[in-house]
Amino acid sequence: MIRAENLSFTYPNGLQALKDISFHIKKGEFAAIIGRNGSGKTTLLKHFNGLLKPTSGRLLIAGLDTARARTAELARKVGFLFQNPDHQIFLPTVAQEIAFGPRNLGLKGREIERRVAEAAAQVGLTEYLDASPWKLGKGLRQRVALASVLAMGPDILVLDEPTTGQDYRQAREIMAITKALHRKGHTIILVTHDMELVARYAEKALVLGGGRLLLQGPLTEVFSRDDVLAEAGLLPPAVLRLTAPYRKAGLIPGVLTPEDLFREVCTILRGEDHAARILPA
Amino acid sequence: METLIEVQNFTFYYGESPVPALADLNLTVRRGEFVGITGPTGAGKTTLALALNGVIPHFQGGRWSGRVVVAGMDTAETPCSRLARIIGSVFQDPEAQLVATDVEEEVAFGLENQALPREEMLPRIEEALTMVGIRDLRHRSLKELSGGQKQRVAIAAALAMRPAVLVLDEPTSELDPQGTQDVMEVLRLLNREHHLTIVLLEQKLAAMAPYISRLVCLHEGRVVADAPPREILRREKLLRELGLEDPPVAAFFRQLQRAGLYSRDLPLTVEEGREELGRLFAKEGIL
């Protein structure tokens, strides 16, 4: 679905922000791009919608070469949710806001209505369609921005730090929606420095540091490379740090969340049968 | 210990709002404490920060009742400039609160406003930058600094006024995990070594819990819990109802507790957790 081949990018001022990056994200995958501020995450993202073009190498999105594709074409394939929803909101009602994209695609009456209703339902905004986005709380405004993106019908969703500045409940809500969209078949790219979020939701991770792709692979693999993560200025999620000494002894492998760890430890302490009785189905 | 902050039945409504942002709130902070205050968006954290430094009621319009007393002074009857010598404030977004172009100028800003003579100013700047560990950044442009460094400049600027208490409103919300931890370590040092009283309003429970001695939970403008963080983290229902973060290490051990497999205090850090897990396995003859 997304393929980067030796992608490099140098800003006009000479700063080389991306260095020889290659990866492949398959259709329907949930991938996290992780790295500290300044690691190249944002520069890479700007390639996904064609805002920046590779200085060398190339980036293919659903078969389109981003260096040649028109922005409108890419916008149908890739939807972006940015950190600050307010940069994406500008119309007087939620319904109008969500309809803006489809209208720009040249869609008409019924089809626009259908898309607005569907996108609003996917993010739980149906009852707010006539409200002004500005009267809604920040969590709901972010959902308006997400619905506007969904109404364009993109297969790929890129979420840039979707939980920063949100409280814990709002963060959980937006991630629950993301998870549901993933189940429906969307390819999800989550850009974040919250490793707990990655551990809970993503399937694979790409680690950026100093403009290079330092590491990529399934989460348990990526998160067991403390050395590379340290170089990238990242710490593995708490549960992985907690179990690190045991992992080295071959015990408790592949555990990412507190719930999984509880399951494993119950089994170790009490045996398979007993654990099954304690654990919720 | 001597009481430094006393909030007594304080209620505040923004403008004409029918819903109070703070509702009959009571809170006591003693000198030398490191208090964390948490709650979801809209619980009243920022309003409380503004009530402590006197912006409420001096500059922020609204209806209020009750009293806020800081170091014996009623905030409603004390000018903000006077309160600023007692309470240092640090806010969420370092970009929004920094006013100068380089670090030294930024830290000097508050002192200049107090018309402090230059020979008194320089050692204070030196002292404040040393306290937060960025003495080497003294002549750097603010533009070159990382988010975590900028936030430390903001803390230094507050410290240069030699306040008795530092009130920080989500100082790490724009920072990455490393930046967040750096700020927490600086706060710990200021509290332990320099005996500064710290009130930290923060949502990141996992990051904050190991550092604070007391956690106050706000909900709809009221204090709904006030206890050591280990005790609060035992209360899963409270965390869920308030929509608070459930730190993973504590969450795991709480599940063990419920299953009857663990009975000691909840660990707050990964290191504590490893020790407890090791103890548990050793008891069962595993490893």
Interface residues (C-beta under 8 A of the other chain):
Chain A: R36 N37 G38 G137 K138 G139 T164 G165 Q166 D167 Y168 R169 Q170 R172 H193 D194 M195 E196 G233 L234 L235 P237 A238 V239 R241 L242 T243 P245 Y246 A249 L251 T257 P258 E259 L261 F262 V265 C266 I268 L269 R270 I278
Chain B: P40 T41 G42 S146 G147 S173 E174 D176 P177 Q178 G179 Q203 A206 G243 L244 E245 P247 P248 V249 A251 F252 Q255 L256 A259 L261 V270 G273 R274 L277 G278 L280 F281 E284 I286 L287
